[in-house]
Amino acid sequence: MRGQTKVVLCRRQRENVLLVGDYNEARFGLLVSLLTSFMLKDSPMQGVFYLIDRTVPGAPWDRALLEAHAQLLDSVGYEAHFAARRKEAGLSIAGVSALLHDRLAVDEEDRDSFKDVFLVMADPDKLEALCQVPNKYGNLEDSELGKQLQQIFVKGPAVGIYTFWLLRV
């Protein structure tokens, strides 16, 4: 990474953040610096965070999101939810999906009053509930949770729901 890094999020479709690389310490360092910049820029009343951490237990960066949750977000009063287990992660995605549908039902002029929601996922490819499943004909199709996440990713930013993905390649 060279030079300055800046992320600008607007309320329009597909405005999300994707951090990809094989150097995990750098990916998590960038994410923690992004979360820190939110704290410096916005008031806790302006954002809600859903953190999903599916990293390998015991890895050096294993507790990065948990520490960001406890030391950064909770300590200054942000509403933040943390999930590391499969069931909790699925419930977090389903909860954000329900928020998306509620917001889409509201008139466009009234959407500006909603808090921004940030769905932050580390290694979501390790969440089995997002894997494709065979349909009744044996062809693979998106799982129910995968379809919900796809809707969040595509339609969420237009109503203030942004997704941050950390993927290892």
PAVEX-347681 format. One line per field, with one value per residue (C-alpha): residue in three letters; x, y, z. Coordinates in pm, 1 decimal. Each point is the difference from the previous one (the first is absolute). Example, Ala and Ser with C-alpha at 12.3 -4.5 7.8 and 13.67 -1.06 7.14 Angstrom:
<rs>
code	[ala, ser];
c1	[1230.0, 137.0];
c2	[-450.0, 344.0];
c3	[780.0, -66.0];
</rs>
This chain:
<rs>
code	[met, arg, gly, gln, thr, lys, val, val, leu, cys, arg, arg, gln, arg, glu, asn, val, leu, leu, val, gly, asp, tyr, asn, glu, ala, arg, phe, gly, leu, leu, val, ser, leu, leu, thr, ser, phe, met, leu, lys, asp, ser, pro, met, gln, gly, val, phe, tyr, leu, ile, asp, arg, thr, val, pro, gly, ala, pro, trp, asp, arg, ala, leu, leu, glu, ala, his, ala, gln, leu, leu, asp, ser, val, gly, tyr, glu, ala, his, phe, ala, ala, arg, arg, lys, glu, ala, gly, leu, ser, ile, ala, gly, val, ser, ala, leu, leu, his, asp, arg, leu, ala, val, asp, glu, glu, asp, arg, asp, ser, phe, lys, asp, val, phe, leu, val, met, ala, asp, pro, asp, lys, leu, glu, ala, leu, cys, gln, val, pro, asn, lys, tyr, gly, asn, leu, glu, asp, ser, glu, leu, gly, lys, gln, leu, gln, gln, ile, phe, val, lys, gly, pro, ala, val, gly, ile, tyr, thr, phe, trp, leu, leu, arg, val];
c1	[0.0, 143.4, -113.8, -315.1, -304.7, -347.3, -346.2, -299.1, -341.0, -308.8, -361.5, -14.5, -3.1, 310.9, 200.1, 187.7, 358.2, 204.2, 342.1, 176.8, 347.2, 205.7, 170.8, -252.7, 167.5, -28.0, -366.2, -98.6, 216.7, -182.4, -335.7, 82.8, 123.7, -328.8, -199.3, 217.3, -60.9, -377.3, 41.0, 188.6, -242.8, -346.7, -189.3, -104.8, -361.0, 65.6, 106.0, -71.9, 260.0, -45.3, 336.8, 26.6, 334.7, 53.9, 379.9, 205.0, -3.8, 345.3, 137.2, 188.4, -284.9, -270.6, -109.6, 34.2, -373.4, -91.3, 247.8, -124.5, -350.5, 94.3, 273.3, -115.7, -373.2, -148.6, 231.9, -127.2, -365.5, -60.2, -270.1, 207.9, -75.4, 271.3, -38.1, 262.7, -206.3, -187.2, -347.1, 67.7, 146.9, -306.1, -229.5, 196.7, -33.3, -370.9, -44.6, 170.0, -213.3, -313.7, 127.4, 49.7, -357.7, -135.8, 194.9, -99.8, -366.0, 45.9, -45.8, 327.4, -31.7, -18.9, 308.0, 258.3, -91.5, 118.9, 333.2, 266.6, 45.6, 335.7, 13.1, 366.9, 91.9, 340.9, 42.8, -371.2, 94.1, 44.8, -369.6, -161.4, -348.3, 114.0, 108.2, -206.1, -241.4, -145.0, -358.2, -254.8, 161.1, 350.5, 121.5, 177.7, -172.9, 55.2, -100.7, -273.5, 256.2, 211.6, -296.8, -56.8, 365.1, -14.3, -297.3, 184.1, 304.4, -192.7, -291.1, 129.5, 226.7, -287.2, -171.2, 311.2, 99.9, 361.6, 196.9, 372.2, 153.1, 341.9, 101.3, 321.8, 125.6];
c2	[0.0, 333.7, 351.8, 94.0, -219.6, 146.1, -153.6, 211.2, -159.6, 146.6, -108.3, -170.6, -363.1, -214.4, 246.5, -252.9, -63.5, -306.7, -59.2, -285.5, -139.8, -277.6, 210.1, -28.5, 244.2, 272.9, -77.8, 12.4, 307.0, 181.0, -103.1, 116.9, 331.6, 35.3, -63.6, 249.4, 263.5, -44.7, 71.1, 320.9, 115.6, -98.3, -1.7, -336.4, 100.8, -17.0, -360.4, -361.9, -273.9, -372.5, -176.4, -359.5, -169.2, -340.3, 4.5, -300.9, -34.3, 45.9, 206.5, 319.2, 215.1, -223.6, 252.0, 317.1, 49.8, -100.5, 255.3, 264.6, -71.1, 26.6, 265.6, 227.9, -22.3, -98.4, 223.1, 318.3, -100.1, -138.4, -261.1, -299.6, -370.7, -266.2, -354.7, -269.0, -317.2, -127.8, 38.4, 351.8, 104.4, -127.5, 182.3, 324.0, -23.9, -81.1, 298.5, 237.7, -146.9, 80.3, 357.7, 24.2, -106.7, 241.6, 287.1, -87.1, 20.2, 363.3, 288.9, 115.7, 350.0, -141.4, -225.4, 264.9, -12.6, -361.9, -74.6, -150.0, -373.6, -168.2, -375.9, -93.2, -357.4, -162.5, -315.3, -47.6, -283.4, -212.5, 30.9, -318.3, 151.9, 227.6, -291.0, -100.2, -289.5, -247.0, 63.2, -275.4, -58.5, -32.4, 335.8, 235.6, 319.8, 261.5, -93.8, 201.9, 187.3, 53.1, 158.4, 231.2, 104.8, 62.1, 234.9, 181.6, 39.3, 131.9, 198.3, 83.3, 295.4, 195.6, -2.8, 40.5, -364.0, -60.0, -322.4, -29.6, -329.2, -129.5, -286.0, -191.9, -101.6];
c3	[0.0, -101.2, 52.4, 180.8, 20.8, 6.0, -5.3, -98.0, 46.7, -164.1, 18.3, -337.4, -105.9, 38.9, 212.8, 210.6, 108.7, -93.6, 157.5, -176.0, 48.4, 144.0, 267.3, 282.4, 234.3, -265.6, -75.5, 365.4, 58.5, -279.9, 142.1, 351.2, -140.1, -193.2, 317.6, 187.1, -266.7, 43.6, 369.2, -75.1, -269.1, 122.5, 325.4, 148.0, -69.6, -376.4, -49.3, 87.1, -50.2, -54.9, 19.4, -121.8, 54.3, -162.2, 13.5, 102.3, 380.7, 149.2, -288.3, 96.6, -138.0, 147.7, 263.7, -209.5, -59.7, 353.6, 136.9, -245.7, 127.0, 366.8, -4.9, -282.1, -60.3, 335.6, 199.2, -169.3, -15.7, -349.2, -34.5, -101.9, -30.9, -19.3, -133.1, -43.0, 13.4, -303.9, 146.8, 132.2, -336.0, -184.7, 240.0, -50.5, -378.6, 31.6, 235.0, -243.3, -279.6, 201.6, 47.8, -375.8, -73.7, 261.0, -154.1, -354.7, 107.1, 111.9, -243.8, -151.2, 147.1, 354.1, -21.6, 84.1, 367.7, 35.0, 165.8, -222.3, 51.2, -58.3, -49.5, 42.2, -89.1, 33.0, -208.0, -74.6, -236.9, 313.1, 82.7, -132.7, -0.7, -285.9, -221.0, -298.3, 49.5, -250.1, -109.0, -68.4, -341.4, 141.8, -132.4, 236.3, 102.6, 268.3, 352.3, 167.8, 208.5, -311.7, -176.4, 297.5, -1.3, -374.1, 51.0, 279.4, -221.9, -300.6, 148.2, 347.8, -78.0, -157.5, 341.1, 217.0, 54.7, -101.4, -13.5, 75.1, -114.0, 102.6, -229.3, -23.1, -343.5];
</rs>
